[in-house]
C-alpha cells in the first residue's frame, strides 16, 4: 500500500520550475516566473549592450581600414 501512496503523491506534485499556468496562484510558481522573466530581461539587455559594443568596434575598424585602402 505504501508503494501506491508514493506513486499517487508523485503524480500530484506541482513543481514550480515546470508550471506553465500563467494564472497559477501558488507563491513559488509566481516568484519563479517573475524571477525568470526579470533575469531574462536583464541578461538580454546586458548581452545586447556588450555584443553591440564589440560588433560596432570591430565593424568600425574594418570599415575604416577598407576606406583608407580604397582611397589611397
Beta strands, then each sheet from edge to edge (+ up, - down):
end
